[in-house]
Amino acid sequence: MVGSSVTGNLLTALAALCAVLILPVECQPKSNILVVPMDGSHWVNMAVILKELHYIGHNLTVIRSRTTFYIPENSSFYTSITVPGIEDEFDMAFYDKLLRRHLEFRRSGRLLRTLYIQWELGSLMSNGIDYMARTIGLMFEDQEVMSMIRDTKFDMVFADPAMPTGIFLAHYFKLTIVYNVRWILMGDSHFTFAPSPLSYVPVTGSELTDQMDFSERFLNMVIHIIQCWQFRFLVEPAYGPLIERYFPPGTDLLSMVLSVDLWFVRGDFVFEFPRPTMPNVVYIGGFQCRPSKPLPDDLEAFVQSSGEHGIVIMSLGTLIAALPKEVTEAIAMVFAEMPHKVIWRYIGERPSTLGNNTLLVDWFPQNDLLGHPKTRVFVAHGGTNGVYESIYHGVPILGLPLLFDQFDNLLRLQARGAARVLEASSLTSANFKEALLDVLENPSYKEAMQRLSRLHRDNEMHPLDRAIFWIEYVLRNKGAGPLRAEGDRLPWYVYHSVDVGLFLLTVLVVSVWLFFKFCKMVLRRICGRKAKVE
């Protein structure tokens, strides 16, 4: 009887203990998160975070365009709201035309090509912004969509601020917002949220390092002024009518952008040049990287057939279908001469110089190939996803940058000795072969990349885990107010103490004027006394 009583008490205690241990997990409230992504490679990496959020129980709703390239309407880890034209509706041919113009610009001198490219990006921005402002307006007028968002009672907006849709929705519904950011409306996100001295912080698009001489600092300043001008006179006016219609008087676009709770920046100072930052910035560069998985049988067989030489892989990203024909012919010719096997992610007309050692595919498991022990070199355009996967797996890069921030990304790797960069606009079979052999045969590239890999992995927490922790921190605390600097709320003239400077200048000018007036008065009296004595 006593034994059964003791046993019963033990079982009761054990049950209570289990309840204590399990209850916090089961009772952890899960949240409704409105996700406003950008298409292309931006979506590819954002989806990694979304899958993890879904796995731990959060409910996700994704705003998508009916013409999206990559964001499916039906998914196992989110529900979707499809809105016409929520992102630009350019087809793939648009990016190919843009690439060809940029290759022409790249043949000019450094200053001219920079100005050409900034002008081109400004024209692209002007057309895209007008379209985006109209489509956001149409979305706000769609009562069904707006009611659906209102009735779901979201706890947070998780947005890519390269387009402002998420920013407008968060402010309209008064929701906490977190950014998953690399680019933002006004360019490099760092210049928006943190002090960025132009003396050693290169502007994206400048193709400069953090060690600049006078001419380079001049170029850096010019590009920064151009980008500020574009935001002030192209971006803000386009969204002005929308802000006036749907938001309180006095609201402006910059203050809306800066009212974010957390910035998830897809960067890591192992790769980036060191620069000032802020408390509400979380660096998650490489969060999409993971150990490689086994390749499909047919791909593994092809890789193994390379023997001791190993393989070279090549990809130009998600938006560019192909390089100009003369460039692809030169690349294919060099590949055909190599003893290595080559896997080339390629869309377009098959090059006539293609060798039997080269496998053309329209897609491949990039992370798994980079993690394969037989991979020797990655020929890449320099997108951030590929760059961080290469760093993670320690594979050196032969870079062929094409557009946007790809030149700056590869410059950072080249400055650290982990990559070599070629201009696609002047690529020939001879210089491509010389560069490829250099990266393959010179061990310094691999050693430098493997050192970056060790540094990147040497972290207290995986970047993906860091992102999830801070998203839940914002959800638990209804924001991240203690981490936000007061500078985000100040007008520019107060932030830069222009008013104080003008006051001090006025005091100085008045003091100097009074001093001279006093001196003049004293001299007059002295001279007057001398005249009376005489």
Number of C-alpha atoms within 10 A of each C-alpha: 6 7 8 9 10 11 12 12 12 12 12 12 12 12 12 12 12 11 12 11 11 11 11 10 9 10 8 10 12 17 18 18 24 29 23 25 27 28 18 15 17 20 17 17 18 21 17 14 18 22 16 16 22 15 11 10 15 19 18 22 21 23 24 24 23 17 17 21 16 16 21 15 16 9 10 7 18 21 16 18 15 17 18 16 19 26 22 19 17 12 12 13 12 12 15 17 11 16 19 15 14 19 19 13 19 20 14 12 9 14 13 13 17 20 16 18 18 19 15 16 16 19 14 12 17 17 13 17 22 15 18 22 21 16 19 23 18 15 19 17 11 12 11 11 16 14 10 11 17 11 9 12 14 19 18 23 26 24 26 27 24 21 22 22 23 25 26 20 21 21 18 14 15 12 19 23 30 27 24 26 22 21 19 19 20 19 20 18 18 22 19 16 21 17 13 16 13 16 16 18 22 26 25 22 22 22 20 21 17 17 12 17 10 9 9 18 20 14 21 23 18 17 21 20 12 15 23 15 14 22 20 13 12 19 22 18 15 18 20 14 12 16 21 13 10 14 13 10 9 8 13 15 18 17 14 17 20 17 17 24 19 25 26 21 19 21 19 17 12 19 21 15 15 12 15 12 14 14 13 19 18 20 18 21 26 25 23 21 22 15 12 15 12 12 15 10 9 8 16 13 11 17 23 14 15 18 13 10 16 19 27 25 22 21 24 23 20 16 15 21 17 18 20 14 14 12 19 24 19 20 20 20 20 21 26 17 13 18 14 22 26 26 23 21 20 21 15 11 9 13 16 11 15 20 17 11 19 20 16 16 12 11 13 18 13 19 21 17 24 26 20 21 12 19 22 21 26 26 21 23 26 29 23 22 21 24 24 24 24 27 28 26 26 24 27 31 32 28 29 23 23 24 18 16 21 21 24 22 22 29 22 20 26 19 14 16 16 27 25 21 21 17 17 20 20 13 17 19 17 12 15 24 18 13 16 22 14 15 21 19 12 11 11 16 26 22 16 20 24 20 16 22 21 15 15 20 16 10 9 7 10 18 23 18 14 16 22 15 12 18 20 16 13 19 20 15 9 15 21 21 14 10 13 20 14 9 14 19 15 12 12 12 11 13 13 12 12 12 13 12 13 11 12 12 12 12 12 12 12 12 12 12 12 12 12 12 12 12 12 12 12 12 12 12 12 11 11 11 11 10 9 7 6 5
